[in-house]
Amino acid sequence: MNTYQQQAKVFQALAHPTRLRILELLAREGEACVCHLVAALNKRQPYISQQLTTLRKAGLVTDRKDGLLVHYRLSDERVGDFLRLGKDILRAQGIEVQSGLALTVPLPGCTCPRCQTGQEPCE
């Protein structure tokens, strides 16, 4: 696969609103388990897992297992920089940019141990 094909694969993974929201949450929080993302985005777990798989295959996120929980984080902090740059470009075009979501603990609807005990962070 040549460089342009590899870049296209990354840009295709970025070309989805839910995946951008996931990346923004991970950029802000550092790491989050799947149940946090499900609760924060108010989407079903299979849908979030499908989006995370796409991001992982594109090399944008990495995962680690902790018992039954799977935690995700950005594979490179520059992904967050890229997202901020995209918002800066929109602002320069006069487009109003909303601030993103932040994960709170406990997160309503999340059943992981972190939310059940209220401990910080999810690492």
Summary of the structure (lengths in Angstrom):
residues: 123
radius of gyration: 15.0
end to end distance: 34.6
largest distance: 47.6
contacts: 340
relative contact order: 0.19
helix: 54%
strand: 11%
